[in-house]
Amino acid sequence: MIERKHTGQRMSKIVKHNGTVYLCGQVGVAGESVAEQTAECLRRVDALLVEAGSSREQILQAIIWVADMADFAEMNAVWDAWVPEGHAPARACGEAKLARPELMVEVIVTAACD
């Protein structure tokens, strides 16, 4: 069975299937620094994971897009402090033009769930 939450015309924020939860991409508040946008992305990821019956300790994979790789270290400082020790997921990070020019980072997560 597939369960979808917060479903609109274009996407669902959460999709659960066979013990796996897939989250749509999370962004921060426009106008903030890369560190602040990353922290906001991760707060949103936390909230969706809890709603889905999961947690950051259960993240299997993360894909991170940054608008400018010059911001890689600043984003990583926030990411590294957020990921629980011993629970680092498989991860990819690349540079991409995001949906709006003021966005600097987007985080996409797949996790195991209850």
Backbone torsions as a table, in degrees:
resi	resn	phi	psi	omega
1	MET	NA	140.8	176.7
2	ILE	-106.4	129.6	177.7
3	GLU	-115.4	129.6	179.7
4	ARG	-119.3	138.7	178.3
5	LYS	-127.1	146.2	-179.5
6	HIS	55.5	52.9	-176.0
7	THR	-90.7	131.0	175.0
8	GLY	-122.3	-168.4	179.9
9	GLN	-61.7	-39.4	-171.9
10	ARG	-94.0	-34.5	-173.6
11	MET	-163.0	167.8	169.9
12	SER	-110.3	143.8	177.0
13	LYS	-73.7	-32.1	-179.5
14	ILE	-133.8	133.1	170.3
15	VAL	-130.0	126.2	178.3
16	LYS	-114.6	138.2	178.3
17	HIS	-157.9	127.3	175.1
18	ASN	48.2	48.3	175.8
19	GLY	77.4	12.8	178.5
20	THR	-125.0	139.3	176.1
21	VAL	-115.7	134.0	179.1
22	TYR	-115.5	126.6	178.7
23	LEU	-106.7	145.5	172.6
24	CYS	-70.4	165.5	179.7
25	GLY	-61.9	138.0	179.7
26	GLN	-112.6	135.5	179.0
27	VAL	-122.8	167.4	177.9
28	GLY	-94.5	-167.3	179.0
29	VAL	-86.5	127.1	-178.7
30	ALA	-58.5	144.7	176.8
31	GLY	95.3	-15.3	178.3
32	GLU	-85.0	171.1	177.2
33	SER	-70.0	167.8	176.4
34	VAL	-59.2	-41.9	179.0
35	ALA	-61.8	-44.7	-179.8
36	GLU	-67.8	-40.1	177.5
37	GLN	-64.8	-40.6	178.8
38	THR	-63.5	-45.4	179.4
39	ALA	-60.1	-40.7	178.8
40	GLU	-67.4	-41.7	175.3
41	CYS	-54.6	-46.9	-175.3
42	LEU	-71.2	-32.6	173.2
43	ARG	-62.5	-41.7	179.2
44	ARG	-67.5	-39.6	175.4
45	VAL	-60.1	-47.7	178.6
46	ASP	-54.1	-48.6	-177.1
47	ALA	-62.9	-43.2	179.3
48	LEU	-67.5	-39.3	178.0
49	LEU	-61.6	-45.0	178.8
50	VAL	-60.5	-46.3	179.3
51	GLU	-59.3	-33.4	-178.6
52	ALA	-84.8	-3.4	-178.4
53	GLY	83.7	31.8	-178.4
54	SER	-133.8	-169.0	179.7
55	SER	-161.9	170.6	-179.9
56	ARG	-64.4	-24.5	176.6
57	GLU	-68.4	-16.8	-177.2
58	GLN	-104.2	8.1	179.4
59	ILE	-67.2	129.5	179.1
60	LEU	-92.8	-42.4	-175.7
61	GLN	-146.9	143.9	173.7
62	ALA	-131.9	138.4	173.4
63	ILE	-120.0	125.8	-177.3
64	ILE	-121.4	129.7	174.7
65	TRP	-111.2	130.0	172.6
66	VAL	-116.8	143.7	-178.5
67	ALA	-71.5	-24.7	-178.5
68	ASP	-146.1	119.4	-178.1
69	MET	-63.9	-11.9	173.7
70	ALA	-63.7	-19.8	179.7
71	ASP	-93.3	5.4	-175.6
72	PHE	-55.7	-49.3	-176.9
73	ALA	-65.3	-40.3	179.9
74	GLU	-65.0	-42.4	177.0
75	MET	-64.1	-44.9	-178.4
76	ASN	-62.3	-33.6	179.1
77	ALA	-61.1	-40.9	178.8
78	VAL	-72.4	-44.8	179.7
79	TRP	-57.8	-50.0	-176.4
80	ASP	-60.9	-36.0	178.3
81	ALA	-72.8	-24.5	-176.0
82	TRP	-85.4	-36.3	-176.4
83	VAL	-73.3	125.1	179.4
84	PRO	-63.3	137.8	-179.7
85	GLU	-55.5	132.8	179.8
86	GLY	83.4	2.0	-177.2
87	HIS	-125.1	26.4	179.9
88	ALA	-64.4	129.1	179.3
89	PRO	-82.6	170.2	166.3
90	ALA	-63.8	138.8	-173.0
91	ARG	-145.0	144.5	171.3
92	ALA	-129.0	147.1	177.6
93	CYS	-141.6	132.1	179.4
94	GLY	-145.6	169.7	178.0
95	GLU	-93.2	136.3	-179.3
96	ALA	-153.1	150.3	170.7
97	LYS	-76.7	118.7	-176.1
98	LEU	-86.8	175.1	-171.4
99	ALA	-60.1	-32.8	178.1
100	ARG	-131.5	143.6	-174.4
101	PRO	-62.1	-25.2	-179.2
102	GLU	-80.4	-9.4	178.0
103	LEU	-82.0	137.1	-176.7
104	MET	-114.5	-18.6	-177.2
105	VAL	-152.6	145.1	174.8
106	GLU	-138.5	136.4	-177.0
107	VAL	-120.9	129.0	178.9
108	ILE	-120.5	129.9	-172.2
109	VAL	-128.4	142.0	168.5
110	THR	-122.5	133.3	-176.1
111	ALA	-141.8	159.6	169.8
112	ALA	-76.4	152.6	178.4
113	CYS	-141.4	163.6	-179.5
114	ASP	-68.5	NA	NA
